[in-house]
């Protein structure tokens, strides 16, 4: 099934460049590649610590402006 979508010329140019750099055969392959990259997750990367515990170590009160 083929579907037509409207995109800006700039978006089309970007898709063309990505298609070339990814050596994809179609824009569909480009979109699938982008979607696959987006869905990769770091879930579980920080172990069982809560988000609050993880973020607490990133900045302290002295780093704030």
HTML snippet that shows the backbone in 3Dmol.js (N, CA, C, O; Angstrom):
<script src="https://3Dmol.org/build/3Dmol-min.js"></script>
<div id="view" style="width:600px;height:400px;position:relative"></div>
<script>
const pdb = `
ATOM      1  N   UNK A   1       0.840  -1.171   0.000  1.00  0.00           N
ATOM      2  CA  UNK A   1       0.000   0.000   0.000  1.00  0.00           C
ATOM      3  C   UNK A   1       0.891   1.241   0.000  1.00  0.00           C
ATOM      4  O   UNK A   1       1.861   1.310   0.755  1.00  0.00           O
ATOM      5  N   UNK A   2       0.574   2.188  -0.816  1.00  0.00           N
ATOM      6  CA  UNK A   2       1.310   3.426  -0.903  1.00  0.00           C
ATOM      7  C   UNK A   2       0.483   4.549  -0.297  1.00  0.00           C
ATOM      8  O   UNK A   2      -0.723   4.646  -0.524  1.00  0.00           O
ATOM      9  N   UNK A   3       1.158   5.399   0.483  1.00  0.00           N
ATOM     10  CA  UNK A   3       0.501   6.536   1.107  1.00  0.00           C
ATOM     11  C   UNK A   3       1.271   7.790   0.747  1.00  0.00           C
ATOM     12  O   UNK A   3       2.501   7.784   0.709  1.00  0.00           O
ATOM     13  N   UNK A   4       0.562   8.841   0.490  1.00  0.00           N
ATOM     14  CA  UNK A   4       1.176  10.124   0.181  1.00  0.00           C
ATOM     15  C   UNK A   4       1.061  11.028   1.397  1.00  0.00           C
ATOM     16  O   UNK A   4      -0.010  11.149   1.992  1.00  0.00           O
ATOM     17  N   UNK A   5       2.176  11.667   1.767  1.00  0.00           N
ATOM     18  CA  UNK A   5       2.156  12.617   2.871  1.00  0.00           C
ATOM     19  C   UNK A   5       2.724  13.943   2.402  1.00  0.00           C
ATOM     20  O   UNK A   5       3.522  13.992   1.466  1.00  0.00           O
ATOM     21  N   UNK A   6       2.314  15.002   3.047  1.00  0.00           N
ATOM     22  CA  UNK A   6       2.828  16.324   2.705  1.00  0.00           C
ATOM     23  C   UNK A   6       3.958  16.674   3.662  1.00  0.00           C
ATOM     24  O   UNK A   6       3.800  16.597   4.880  1.00  0.00           O
ATOM     25  N   UNK A   7       5.100  17.061   3.097  1.00  0.00           N
ATOM     26  CA  UNK A   7       6.232  17.517   3.896  1.00  0.00           C
ATOM     27  C   UNK A   7       6.806  18.770   3.239  1.00  0.00           C
ATOM     28  O   UNK A   7       6.595  19.014   2.051  1.00  0.00           O
ATOM     29  N   UNK A   8       7.515  19.540   4.009  1.00  0.00           N
ATOM     30  CA  UNK A   8       8.150  20.749   3.488  1.00  0.00           C
ATOM     31  C   UNK A   8       9.318  20.362   2.585  1.00  0.00           C
ATOM     32  O   UNK A   8       9.858  19.261   2.689  1.00  0.00           O
ATOM     33  N   UNK A   9       9.697  21.274   1.705  1.00  0.00           N
ATOM     34  CA  UNK A   9      10.830  21.028   0.809  1.00  0.00           C
ATOM     35  C   UNK A   9      12.109  20.757   1.597  1.00  0.00           C
ATOM     36  O   UNK A   9      12.921  19.923   1.200  1.00  0.00           O
ATOM     37  N   UNK A  10      12.285  21.461   2.708  1.00  0.00           N
ATOM     38  CA  UNK A  10      13.476  21.280   3.539  1.00  0.00           C
ATOM     39  C   UNK A  10      13.517  19.858   4.113  1.00  0.00           C
ATOM     40  O   UNK A  10      14.580  19.244   4.197  1.00  0.00           O
ATOM     41  N   UNK A  11      12.361  19.352   4.502  1.00  0.00           N
ATOM     42  CA  UNK A  11      12.280  17.998   5.039  1.00  0.00           C
ATOM     43  C   UNK A  11      12.601  16.979   3.955  1.00  0.00           C
ATOM     44  O   UNK A  11      13.288  15.990   4.209  1.00  0.00           O
ATOM     45  N   UNK A  12      12.110  17.220   2.762  1.00  0.00           N
ATOM     46  CA  UNK A  12      12.406  16.327   1.633  1.00  0.00           C
ATOM     47  C   UNK A  12      13.899  16.316   1.339  1.00  0.00           C
ATOM     48  O   UNK A  12      14.478  15.256   1.098  1.00  0.00           O
ATOM     49  N   UNK A  13      14.526  17.491   1.358  1.00  0.00           N
ATOM     50  CA  UNK A  13      15.971  17.571   1.128  1.00  0.00           C
ATOM     51  C   UNK A  13      16.734  16.791   2.197  1.00  0.00           C
ATOM     52  O   UNK A  13      17.700  16.090   1.894  1.00  0.00           O
ATOM     53  N   UNK A  14      16.294  16.917   3.449  1.00  0.00           N
ATOM     54  CA  UNK A  14      16.934  16.193   4.538  1.00  0.00           C
ATOM     55  C   UNK A  14      16.780  14.687   4.362  1.00  0.00           C
ATOM     56  O   UNK A  14      17.731  13.933   4.565  1.00  0.00           O
ATOM     57  N   UNK A  15      15.580  14.253   3.983  1.00  0.00           N
ATOM     58  CA  UNK A  15      15.361  12.823   3.734  1.00  0.00           C
ATOM     59  C   UNK A  15      16.243  12.310   2.601  1.00  0.00           C
ATOM     60  O   UNK A  15      16.754  11.192   2.665  1.00  0.00           O
ATOM     61  N   UNK A  16      16.422  13.130   1.558  1.00  0.00           N
ATOM     62  CA  UNK A  16      17.295  12.735   0.443  1.00  0.00           C
ATOM     63  C   UNK A  16      18.736  12.531   0.924  1.00  0.00           C
ATOM     64  O   UNK A  16      19.395  11.560   0.555  1.00  0.00           O
ATOM     65  N   UNK A  17      19.212  13.471   1.759  1.00  0.00           N
ATOM     66  CA  UNK A  17      20.582  13.364   2.278  1.00  0.00           C
ATOM     67  C   UNK A  17      20.725  12.128   3.164  1.00  0.00           C
ATOM     68  O   UNK A  17      21.717  11.404   3.075  1.00  0.00           O
ATOM     69  N   UNK A  18      19.733  11.894   4.015  1.00  0.00           N
ATOM     70  CA  UNK A  18      19.776  10.724   4.884  1.00  0.00           C
ATOM     71  C   UNK A  18      19.723   9.431   4.080  1.00  0.00           C
ATOM     72  O   UNK A  18      20.408   8.460   4.402  1.00  0.00           O
ATOM     73  N   UNK A  19      18.912   9.425   3.041  1.00  0.00           N
ATOM     74  CA  UNK A  19      18.805   8.240   2.181  1.00  0.00           C
ATOM     75  C   UNK A  19      20.159   7.912   1.561  1.00  0.00           C
ATOM     76  O   UNK A  19      20.562   6.751   1.486  1.00  0.00           O
ATOM     77  N   UNK A  20      20.839   8.942   1.126  1.00  0.00           N
ATOM     78  CA  UNK A  20      22.154   8.748   0.526  1.00  0.00           C
ATOM     79  C   UNK A  20      23.170   8.275   1.570  1.00  0.00           C
ATOM     80  O   UNK A  20      23.912   7.322   1.328  1.00  0.00           O
ATOM     81  N   UNK A  21      23.204   8.934   2.717  1.00  0.00           N
ATOM     82  CA  UNK A  21      24.198   8.576   3.733  1.00  0.00           C
ATOM     83  C   UNK A  21      23.938   7.200   4.344  1.00  0.00           C
ATOM     84  O   UNK A  21      24.879   6.508   4.733  1.00  0.00           O
ATOM     85  N   UNK A  22      22.672   6.801   4.430  1.00  0.00           N
ATOM     86  CA  UNK A  22      22.339   5.479   4.968  1.00  0.00           C
ATOM     87  C   UNK A  22      22.377   4.393   3.898  1.00  0.00           C
ATOM     88  O   UNK A  22      22.232   3.208   4.198  1.00  0.00           O
ATOM     89  N   UNK A  23      22.573   4.810   2.638  1.00  0.00           N
ATOM     90  CA  UNK A  23      22.542   3.904   1.487  1.00  0.00           C
ATOM     91  C   UNK A  23      21.237   3.112   1.466  1.00  0.00           C
ATOM     92  O   UNK A  23      21.222   1.914   1.181  1.00  0.00           O
ATOM     93  N   UNK A  24      20.149   3.805   1.771  1.00  0.00           N
ATOM     94  CA  UNK A  24      18.830   3.181   1.786  1.00  0.00           C
ATOM     95  C   UNK A  24      18.271   3.150   0.371  1.00  0.00           C
ATOM     96  O   UNK A  24      18.609   3.990  -0.463  1.00  0.00           O
ATOM     97  N   UNK A  25      17.413   2.174   0.111  1.00  0.00           N
ATOM     98  CA  UNK A  25      16.808   2.034  -1.206  1.00  0.00           C
ATOM     99  C   UNK A  25      15.551   2.885  -1.362  1.00  0.00           C
ATOM    100  O   UNK A  25      15.110   3.155  -2.479  1.00  0.00           O
ATOM    101  N   UNK A  26      14.975   3.307  -0.228  1.00  0.00           N
ATOM    102  CA  UNK A  26      13.738   4.079  -0.293  1.00  0.00           C
ATOM    103  C   UNK A  26      13.633   5.002   0.915  1.00  0.00           C
ATOM    104  O   UNK A  26      14.352   4.850   1.903  1.00  0.00           O
ATOM    105  N   UNK A  27      12.726   5.952   0.811  1.00  0.00           N
ATOM    106  CA  UNK A  27      12.458   6.832   1.953  1.00  0.00           C
ATOM    107  C   UNK A  27      11.835   6.034   3.089  1.00  0.00           C
ATOM    108  O   UNK A  27      12.024   6.367   4.259  1.00  0.00           O
ATOM    109  N   UNK A  28      11.103   4.995   2.756  1.00  0.00           N
ATOM    110  CA  UNK A  28      10.519   4.127   3.762  1.00  0.00           C
ATOM    111  C   UNK A  28      11.605   3.521   4.643  1.00  0.00           C
ATOM    112  O   UNK A  28      11.454   3.460   5.863  1.00  0.00           O
ATOM    113  N   UNK A  29      12.691   3.076   4.034  1.00  0.00           N
ATOM    114  CA  UNK A  29      13.811   2.525   4.799  1.00  0.00           C
ATOM    115  C   UNK A  29      14.434   3.574   5.701  1.00  0.00           C
ATOM    116  O   UNK A  29      14.827   3.271   6.827  1.00  0.00           O
ATOM    117  N   UNK A  30      14.527   4.804   5.219  1.00  0.00           N
ATOM    118  CA  UNK A  30      15.081   5.895   6.023  1.00  0.00           C
ATOM    119  C   UNK A  30      14.211   6.119   7.255  1.00  0.00           C
ATOM    120  O   UNK A  30      14.719   6.219   8.373  1.00  0.00           O
ATOM    121  N   UNK A  31      12.915   6.197   7.048  1.00  0.00           N
ATOM    122  CA  UNK A  31      11.987   6.448   8.156  1.00  0.00           C
ATOM    123  C   UNK A  31      12.034   5.302   9.161  1.00  0.00           C
ATOM    124  O   UNK A  31      12.010   5.537  10.369  1.00  0.00           O
ATOM    125  N   UNK A  32      12.101   4.073   8.676  1.00  0.00           N
ATOM    126  CA  UNK A  32      12.190   2.916   9.568  1.00  0.00           C
ATOM    127  C   UNK A  32      13.490   2.965  10.374  1.00  0.00           C
ATOM    128  O   UNK A  32      13.488   2.665  11.568  1.00  0.00           O
ATOM    129  N   UNK A  33      14.597   3.340   9.733  1.00  0.00           N
ATOM    130  CA  UNK A  33      15.872   3.470  10.445  1.00  0.00           C
ATOM    131  C   UNK A  33      15.788   4.520  11.539  1.00  0.00           C
ATOM    132  O   UNK A  33      16.254   4.302  12.657  1.00  0.00           O
ATOM    133  N   UNK A  34      15.192   5.658  11.214  1.00  0.00           N
ATOM    134  CA  UNK A  34      15.053   6.722  12.205  1.00  0.00           C
ATOM    135  C   UNK A  34      14.167   6.283  13.364  1.00  0.00           C
ATOM    136  O   UNK A  34      14.468   6.575  14.522  1.00  0.00           O
ATOM    137  N   UNK A  35      13.093   5.595  13.065  1.00  0.00           N
ATOM    138  CA  UNK A  35      12.192   5.113  14.113  1.00  0.00           C
ATOM    139  C   UNK A  35      12.895   4.094  14.995  1.00  0.00           C
ATOM    140  O   UNK A  35      12.704   4.091  16.211  1.00  0.00           O
ATOM    141  N   UNK A  36      13.705   3.232  14.398  1.00  0.00           N
ATOM    142  CA  UNK A  36      14.432   2.224  15.175  1.00  0.00           C
ATOM    143  C   UNK A  36      15.444   2.880  16.096  1.00  0.00           C
ATOM    144  O   UNK A  36      15.617   2.444  17.235  1.00  0.00           O
ATOM    145  N   UNK A  37      16.116   3.922  15.621  1.00  0.00           N
ATOM    146  CA  UNK A  37      17.078   4.638  16.461  1.00  0.00           C
ATOM    147  C   UNK A  37      16.372   5.294  17.637  1.00  0.00           C
ATOM    148  O   UNK A  37      16.891   5.318  18.753  1.00  0.00           O
ATOM    149  N   UNK A  38      15.206   5.815  17.379  1.00  0.00           N
ATOM    150  CA  UNK A  38      14.444   6.536  18.407  1.00  0.00           C
ATOM    151  C   UNK A  38      13.915   5.609  19.489  1.00  0.00           C
ATOM    152  O   UNK A  38      13.788   6.011  20.646  1.00  0.00           O
ATOM    153  N   UNK A  39      13.607   4.377  19.124  1.00  0.00           N
ATOM    154  CA  UNK A  39      12.990   3.478  20.089  1.00  0.00           C
ATOM    155  C   UNK A  39      14.007   2.723  20.939  1.00  0.00           C
ATOM    156  O   UNK A  39      13.623   2.021  21.875  1.00  0.00           O
ATOM    157  N   UNK A  40      15.283   2.852  20.633  1.00  0.00           N
ATOM    158  CA  UNK A  40      16.279   2.244  21.513  1.00  0.00           C
ATOM    159  C   UNK A  40      16.225   2.970  22.842  1.00  0.00           C
ATOM    160  O   UNK A  40      16.130   4.197  22.882  1.00  0.00           O
ATOM    161  N   UNK A  41      16.283   2.238  23.899  1.00  0.00           N
ATOM    162  CA  UNK A  41      16.059   2.810  25.214  1.00  0.00           C
ATOM    163  C   UNK A  41      17.222   2.510  26.153  1.00  0.00           C
ATOM    164  O   UNK A  41      17.932   1.517  25.990  1.00  0.00           O
ATOM    165  N   UNK A  42      17.399   3.371  27.120  1.00  0.00           N
ATOM    166  CA  UNK A  42      18.370   3.135  28.175  1.00  0.00           C
ATOM    167  C   UNK A  42      17.667   2.639  29.433  1.00  0.00           C
ATOM    168  O   UNK A  42      18.220   2.715  30.530  1.00  0.00           O
ATOM    169  N   UNK A  43      16.447   2.131  29.272  1.00  0.00           N
ATOM    170  CA  UNK A  43      15.684   1.639  30.412  1.00  0.00           C
ATOM    171  C   UNK A  43      16.498   0.581  31.146  1.00  0.00           C
ATOM    172  O   UNK A  43      17.003  -0.363  30.537  1.00  0.00           O
ATOM    173  N   UNK A  44      16.615   0.744  32.429  1.00  0.00           N
ATOM    174  CA  UNK A  44      17.359  -0.197  33.240  1.00  0.00           C
ATOM    175  C   UNK A  44      18.849   0.088  33.298  1.00  0.00           C
ATOM    176  O   UNK A  44      19.572  -0.586  34.032  1.00  0.00           O
ATOM    177  N   UNK A  45      19.322   1.062  32.548  1.00  0.00           N
ATOM    178  CA  UNK A  45      20.739   1.383  32.498  1.00  0.00           C
ATOM    179  C   UNK A  45      21.256   1.832  33.860  1.00  0.00           C
ATOM    180  O   UNK A  45      22.397   1.539  34.219  1.00  0.00           O
ATOM    181  N   UNK A  46      20.438   2.527  34.606  1.00  0.00           N
ATOM    182  CA  UNK A  46      20.850   3.064  35.907  1.00  0.00           C
ATOM    183  C   UNK A  46      20.513   2.112  37.056  1.00  0.00           C
ATOM    184  O   UNK A  46      20.599   2.503  38.220  1.00  0.00           O
ATOM    185  N   UNK A  47      20.146   0.923  36.761  1.00  0.00           N
ATOM    186  CA  UNK A  47      19.811  -0.033  37.808  1.00  0.00           C
ATOM    187  C   UNK A  47      18.448   0.258  38.396  1.00  0.00           C
ATOM    188  O   UNK A  47      17.546   0.734  37.706  1.00  0.00           O
ATOM    189  N   UNK A  48      18.309  -0.031  39.664  1.00  0.00           N
ATOM    190  CA  UNK A  48      17.006   0.118  40.309  1.00  0.00           C
ATOM    191  C   UNK A  48      16.865   1.432  41.064  1.00  0.00           C
ATOM    192  O   UNK A  48      15.914   1.618  41.823  1.00  0.00           O
ATOM    193  N   UNK A  49      17.808   2.338  40.856  1.00  0.00           N
ATOM    194  CA  UNK A  49      17.712   3.637  41.524  1.00  0.00           C
ATOM    195  C   UNK A  49      16.580   4.454  40.914  1.00  0.00           C
ATOM    196  O   UNK A  49      16.276   4.316  39.729  1.00  0.00           O
ATOM    197  N   UNK A  50      15.967   5.294  41.714  1.00  0.00           N
ATOM    198  CA  UNK A  50      14.896   6.161  41.215  1.00  0.00           C
ATOM    199  C   UNK A  50      15.503   7.304  40.417  1.00  0.00           C
ATOM    200  O   UNK A  50      16.695   7.591  40.531  1.00  0.00           O
ATOM    201  N   UNK A  51      14.677   7.950  39.613  1.00  0.00           N
ATOM    202  CA  UNK A  51      15.126   9.098  38.834  1.00  0.00           C
ATOM    203  C   UNK A  51      15.645  10.193  39.757  1.00  0.00           C
ATOM    204  O   UNK A  51      16.627  10.862  39.434  1.00  0.00           O
ATOM    205  N   UNK A  52      15.004  10.379  40.887  1.00  0.00           N
ATOM    206  CA  UNK A  52      15.426  11.403  41.853  1.00  0.00           C
ATOM    207  C   UNK A  52      16.841  11.115  42.356  1.00  0.00           C
ATOM    208  O   UNK A  52      17.646  12.035  42.501  1.00  0.00           O
ATOM    209  N   UNK A  53      17.145   9.847  42.621  1.00  0.00           N
ATOM    210  CA  UNK A  53      18.481   9.469  43.093  1.00  0.00           C
ATOM    211  C   UNK A  53      19.530   9.691  42.007  1.00  0.00           C
ATOM    212  O   UNK A  53      20.635  10.154  42.291  1.00  0.00           O
ATOM    213  N   UNK A  54      19.187   9.366  40.785  1.00  0.00           N
ATOM    214  CA  UNK A  54      20.123   9.550  39.670  1.00  0.00           C
ATOM    215  C   UNK A  54      20.407  11.025  39.460  1.00  0.00           C
ATOM    216  O   UNK A  54      21.564  11.423  39.324  1.00  0.00           O
ATOM    217  N   UNK A  55      19.362  11.837  39.434  1.00  0.00           N
ATOM    218  CA  UNK A  55      19.524  13.265  39.184  1.00  0.00           C
ATOM    219  C   UNK A  55      20.220  13.980  40.329  1.00  0.00           C
ATOM    220  O   UNK A  55      20.880  14.993  40.099  1.00  0.00           O
ATOM    221  N   UNK A  56      20.096  13.490  41.545  1.00  0.00           N
ATOM    222  CA  UNK A  56      20.729  14.124  42.703  1.00  0.00           C
ATOM    223  C   UNK A  56      22.242  14.163  42.544  1.00  0.00           C
ATOM    224  O   UNK A  56      22.885  15.110  42.998  1.00  0.00           O
ATOM    225  N   UNK A  57      22.811  13.166  41.915  1.00  0.00           N
ATOM    226  CA  UNK A  57      24.257  13.119  41.738  1.00  0.00           C
ATOM    227  C   UNK A  57      24.765  13.961  40.590  1.00  0.00           C
ATOM    228  O   UNK A  57      25.973  14.161  40.465  1.00  0.00           O
ATOM    229  N   UNK A  58      23.884  14.455  39.756  1.00  0.00           N
ATOM    230  CA  UNK A  58      24.336  15.219  38.594  1.00  0.00           C
ATOM    231  C   UNK A  58      24.660  16.677  38.908  1.00  0.00           C
ATOM    232  O   UNK A  58      25.591  17.249  38.340  1.00  0.00           O
ATOM    233  N   UNK A  59      23.903  17.263  39.796  1.00  0.00           N
ATOM    234  CA  UNK A  59      24.118  18.671  40.148  1.00  0.00           C
ATOM    235  C   UNK A  59      23.931  18.844  41.631  1.00  0.00           C
ATOM    236  O   UNK A  59      23.107  18.171  42.250  1.00  0.00           O
ATOM    237  N   UNK A  60      24.688  19.736  42.191  1.00  0.00           N
ATOM    238  CA  UNK A  60      24.433  20.086  43.584  1.00  0.00           C
ATOM    239  C   UNK A  60      24.035  21.549  43.659  1.00  0.00           C
ATOM    240  O   UNK A  60      23.985  22.233  42.637  1.00  0.00           O
ATOM    241  N   UNK A  61      23.760  22.018  44.821  1.00  0.00           N
ATOM    242  CA  UNK A  61      23.253  23.384  44.987  1.00  0.00           C
ATOM    243  C   UNK A  61      24.264  24.432  44.529  1.00  0.00           C
ATOM    244  O   UNK A  61      23.870  25.528  44.129  1.00  0.00           O
ATOM    245  N   UNK A  62      25.546  24.119  44.580  1.00  0.00           N
ATOM    246  CA  UNK A  62      26.582  25.088  44.201  1.00  0.00           C
ATOM    247  C   UNK A  62      26.677  25.288  42.697  1.00  0.00           C
ATOM    248  O   UNK A  62      27.227  26.292  42.244  1.00  0.00           O
ATOM    249  N   UNK A  63      26.145  24.338  41.904  1.00  0.00           N
ATOM    250  CA  UNK A  63      26.182  24.435  40.446  1.00  0.00           C
ATOM    251  C   UNK A  63      25.070  25.296  39.884  1.00  0.00           C
ATOM    252  O   UNK A  63      25.114  25.666  38.710  1.00  0.00           O
ATOM    253  N   UNK A  64      24.091  25.617  40.679  1.00  0.00           N
ATOM    254  CA  UNK A  64      22.926  26.350  40.187  1.00  0.00           C
ATOM    255  C   UNK A  64      23.246  27.825  40.046  1.00  0.00           C
ATOM    256  O   UNK A  64      24.059  28.380  40.785  1.00  0.00           O
ATOM    257  N   UNK A  65      22.600  28.434  39.097  1.00  0.00           N
ATOM    258  CA  UNK A  65      22.791  29.866  38.855  1.00  0.00           C
ATOM    259  C   UNK A  65      21.773  30.666  39.608  1.00  0.00           C
ATOM    260  O   UNK A  65      21.773  31.895  39.529  1.00  0.00           O
TER     261      UNK A  65
END
`;
const viewer = $3Dmol.createViewer("view");
viewer.addModel(pdb, "pdb");
viewer.setStyle({}, {cartoon: {color: "spectrum"}});
viewer.zoomTo();
viewer.render();
</script>
